[in-house]
Amino acid sequence: MLVLTRRVNESIVINGDILITVLEVGRNGQVRLGIDAPRHYQVYRRELWLEIEQENKLALASALDSKATSAVPTTSSNAAAKVDVIIEPTPTGQHPVKH
């Protein structure tokens, strides 16, 4: 982890296109930051990001569970539909018999 010391109105630049500026330091130690980043970047507070990440994991698990339960399980009735047909010639060579 990179640790930097900044004062009010001082900034850091990330990747050349994200600017983070210290706006205020309160008496209670709370720091207000200004973040200037291109719109295609998503900027979240960490606690909110963790909540979103957890919801995404739960949604994915739910989607996988519903997909697994919607798959057709193999049962004896389904297995009967998959029987191979064997055609054998009759002794006379006429009308084959299906098994």
C-alpha positions in Angstrom: 0.0 0.0 0.0 1.3 3.4 -0.9 0.9 5.9 1.9 1.0 9.6 1.1 0.7 12.8 3.2 -1.4 15.5 1.7 -2.8 18.8 3.0 -6.0 20.6 2.2 -6.1 21.5 -1.6 -3.3 19.1 -2.4 -3.9 16.3 -4.8 -2.6 13.0 -6.1 -3.0 11.7 -9.7 -3.7 8.1 -10.5 -3.0 6.6 -13.9 -2.7 10.1 -15.5 -6.5 10.7 -15.6 -7.8 10.4 -12.0 -7.3 13.4 -9.7 -7.9 13.1 -5.9 -7.9 16.3 -3.9 -8.1 16.7 -0.2 -10.9 19.2 0.3 -11.2 19.4 4.1 -9.9 17.8 7.2 -12.5 18.0 10.1 -11.7 18.3 13.8 -13.0 14.8 14.2 -10.4 13.5 11.8 -12.9 13.0 8.9 -11.4 13.8 5.5 -13.4 15.1 2.6 -11.9 14.1 -0.8 -12.8 15.3 -4.2 -12.4 12.8 -7.0 -12.2 13.9 -10.6 -12.3 10.9 -13.0 -13.6 10.1 -16.5 -17.2 8.9 -16.5 -16.3 5.4 -17.6 -14.7 4.8 -14.2 -16.9 3.7 -11.4 -16.0 5.3 -8.1 -17.4 3.8 -4.8 -16.8 4.1 -1.1 -15.2 0.8 -0.1 -18.1 -0.3 2.2 -20.6 0.3 -0.6 -18.4 -1.6 -3.1 -18.2 -4.6 -0.7 -22.0 -4.6 -0.4 -22.4 -4.5 -4.2 -19.9 -7.3 -4.6 -21.8 -9.5 -2.1 -25.1 -8.8 -3.9 -23.5 -9.7 -7.2 -22.2 -13.0 -5.8 -25.7 -13.9 -4.4 -27.4 -13.0 -7.7 -24.9 -15.2 -9.6 -25.4 -18.1 -7.2 -29.2 -17.7 -7.5 -29.0 -17.7 -11.3 -26.7 -20.8 -11.3 -29.1 -22.6 -9.0 -32.2 -21.8 -11.1 -30.3 -22.8 -14.2 -29.3 -26.1 -12.6 -32.9 -26.8 -11.4 -34.4 -26.0 -14.8 -32.2 -28.6 -16.6 -34.1 -31.7 -17.4 -33.0 -34.5 -15.1 -32.5 -38.0 -16.6 -35.2 -40.3 -15.4 -36.3 -43.7 -16.4 -39.0 -42.2 -18.8 -36.3 -40.0 -20.4 -33.9 -42.9 -20.7 -36.5 -45.0 -22.6 -36.7 -42.3 -25.2 -32.9 -42.7 -25.9 -32.9 -46.4 -26.7 -31.0 -47.4 -29.8 -32.9 -49.1 -32.6 -31.3 -52.3 -33.8 -32.4 -53.7 -37.2 -31.7 -57.3 -37.9 -32.4 -59.0 -41.1 -35.0 -61.8 -41.0 -33.9 -65.3 -42.1 -35.8 -64.8 -45.4 -34.2 -61.4 -45.9 -37.6 -59.6 -45.9 -39.1 -57.0 -43.5 -36.5 -56.3 -40.9 -37.5 -56.5 -37.3 -36.9 -53.6 -34.9 -35.7 -54.3 -31.3 
